[in-house]
């Protein structure tokens, strides 16, 4: 599966969740190492949005046709100090700005999110610098 989208700013809250040791331990099995404490948000449109929704269906978050051939990896939630941290589904992928160089990443779909048209991408690297990219840039994602 391939997705093309546009880099967009998020709410700036992902780092609170991404930095949690419980999540970081699980990201090691998804990425092979820990993840940068934040996400890169990719806004999707048209056919790309339909493909993303098939991933959300595979994750159990939407009705509809489920993505074929995609391997869903579960990230379990937890509770700490009376606060609940929800689970998510991850899909291993690679991301590129121009299609020449690809960086390992994962599309992370939290169980509880308002983002239904935004793919949240995690990586060991700070993707805004590694790609590099900024809001409004087109990027390409391919599931591996």
Number of C-alpha atoms within 10 A of each C-alpha: 15 14 20 21 21 19 22 15 13 15 6 9 10 14 12 10 15 19 15 12 11 17 21 20 14 18 24 13 12 22 20 13 14 21 24 17 18 23 25 23 22 27 22 20 16 9 11 17 19 17 19 24 22 21 27 23 16 20 22 13 18 14 11 14 14 18 19 10 9 16 16 17 18 17 23 14 14 12 10 8 5 6 8 10 16 16 16 19 22 25 23 21 23 20 25 21 19 12 10 6 10 16 17 19 26 29 27 21 25 19 17 11 11 8 13 15 16 22 26 20 23 28 28 19 17 16 21 13 9 11 17 11 17 15 13 13 14 17 19 17 25 19 18 15
